[in-house]
Amino acid sequence: MCLAIPARVVEIVDAADELAQVEVAGVRRVVSVGLLARDTDELLGEWVLIHAGFALGLLDEREAQATLALLERMGAEYERELGELAGRAAL
């Protein structure tokens, strides 16, 4: 199973190429934000839904936190996704 997970945009890495660094549970990763209908510079601090290196949509903070709490309760699947996000082998 593949999951899209909420992440907060913590840095705009390359506005021209629409790349941003996001953070999930202390793990940071550069993703493409080109699919979002927003100016890249406006995304700093926003919550996005990420999957396979792409931000797929925007979330408000309440929805992001609720989704993260649900994923944490899922246990092993969430841990596997975090491992893949961090570049480690699947558990």
Secondary structure, 3 states (H helix, E strand, C coil): CCCCEEEEEEEEEECCCCEEEEEECCEEEEEECCCCCCCHHHHCCCEEEEECCEEEEEECHHHHHHHHHHHHHHCHHHHHHHHHHCCCCCC
